[in-house]
Amino acid sequence: MPKRVAVGVVTGDKTAKTRRVEIPRLVKHPKYGKFLRRRTVCYIHDEENESHVGDTVEITEARPMSRTKRWSLVRVLTKSRLVDVAAMRAASRAETEQQSD
């Protein structure tokens, strides 16, 4: 049987070699017919730590690596465009200190 492949967005990258990925989907309510947003949360193995929060990734089923981790990273489809404000401020401070010296 072939392994399942899914596409989702990384929502957590705090642990080493592990990422939290959410796969959004729409479900039709059985009585009212309204479409509801639901999500599936998968924990994936990222050996090279190449994905970060906000990235869109392709994942595939894998053997169980821990209690919750059963998927592995195939590739990063798109990188996030989130801006790290703290890093930008630190870089600008370092630049102004260099210019003043």
HELIX and SHEET records of a PDB file:
HELIX    1   1 VAL A   85  SER A  100  1                                  16    
SHEET    1   A 6 VAL A   5  GLY A  12  0                                        
SHEET    2   A 6 THR A  18  LYS A  28 -1                                        
SHEET    3   A 6 PHE A  35  HIS A  45 -1                                        
SHEET    4   A 6 LYS A  69  THR A  78  1                                        
SHEET    5   A 6 THR A  56  GLU A  61 -1                                        
SHEET    6   A 6 VAL A   5  GLY A  12 -1                                        
END                                                                             
